[in-house]
Amino acid sequence: MRADRVQLENAVLNLAVNARDAMNGRGTLTIATGTATLAAGQVGQCAAGAYVTISVVDDGCGMTPDIAERVFEPFFTTKDVGKGTGLGLSQIFALVQQLEGEVAIASTPGEGTAVTLYLPRTADAVAVAVPLPASVLPVSTNVAPAAPAAAMLDILVVEDDPRVLTATIGALEEIGHRAIACDDPLAAPALLAANPTIGLIISDVLMPRQTGPEMIAALSPLYPHIAVLFVTGFAGEVNVAQFGGHDVLRKPFTLNGLERAVIAALAAERAPSPRSTSGSRRNKGLATCNPLRCDWG
C-alpha cells in the first residue's frame, strides 16, 4: 500500500473521533488492520485484487440506513452546531478514492458502527517512492511541476478546529517549516506583532468569530509583505476574487500538495519584507507571497 502518511493518520484519527463522539465518551473503540482479497465490485466499485484493510469500530449509538448513506457527503453532519463541519468523512472518502480504494460502513441503531477502509495492496515492500498528486483538486493552474523547495518559513496557522490545527502544524513541520498555532482569528494580530519573522499565513475560511478573508482584509494593510494561503474543504467552485486573489488549497491534500501550495503562495506578488535588507535567512531571495487555508470535519 502506498499512501501519504499524514493523510492516512488524519483519516484514522477522524474516524476515531467520530466513534468517540458516537459513544458519548463511554464504550469500546476498536482499531484493526488486516488484508482482504476482493472480487471486482465486491465492495463498492473496487477492482479485483488484494487490499489492506483498516477498520474503526465502536459500540455507540449507531445510525439508521438513511443516515449511513449520507455520511460521506460534504457538509453533512449529525453533530450539533459548532461540534463538526461535516467534512471529515467526505475527505476520508476522497483520500480513499484517490488511492483507488473503497470504504465500507455498517451501522445499527443502538449497537454501533464499523467503518472499513480498503486500500490496494502493493506487491513490492519498499521500492522507489512514487510521487503522489499535488492534491485531490489542483492547487493552482500556474504552479510549475518542478518548483524548487521553499526555504524554511515561520508560518502562522489560523484554524478554530483543534484537530485540523494540530494536523496542519504537523504537516508543515514535516516539510521543514516552523508553525505558530492560532485558534482564533481575532488573536492573529497579537501573534503577528510578537513574531515579526512570520512570512506566511495559512488560514481557514469559515470560522465563528471572523472569517479567514475578513481577517486577511484587516491584516493586509498592516502586513502587506506576508503571503497568504487559504485552505478549505468546500467542494464547490471557488471564486478566487472572493479571497483577495490569494490561492486556495483544497482538502484533503498530500504533503507534496501542501508544499507546492506554500511555494505558489510565496511566488505571488506582494510588498517587500521590511526585513529583506537585513539578509534574514527566512526571507532572503524569496519572491513576494500570498497565503492559503484548510479544514476538515
Buried (B, 14 or more C-beta within 10 A) or exposed (E): BBBBEBBBBBBBBBBBBBBBBBBEEEBEBEEEEEEBEBEEEBBEEBBEBEBBBBBBBBBBBBBEEEEBEEBBEBBBBBEEEEEBBBBBBBBBBBBBBBBEBBBBBBBBEEEBBBBBBBBBBEEEEEEEEEEBEBBBBEBBEEBEEEBEEBBEBBBBBBBBBEBBBBBBBEBBEEBEBBBBBBBBBEEBBEBBEEEEBBBBBBBBBBBEEBBBBEBBEBBBEEBEBBBBBBBBBBBEEBEEEEBBEBBBBBBBBBBBBBBBBBBBBBBBEBEEBEBBEEEBEBBEEBEBBBBBBBBBB
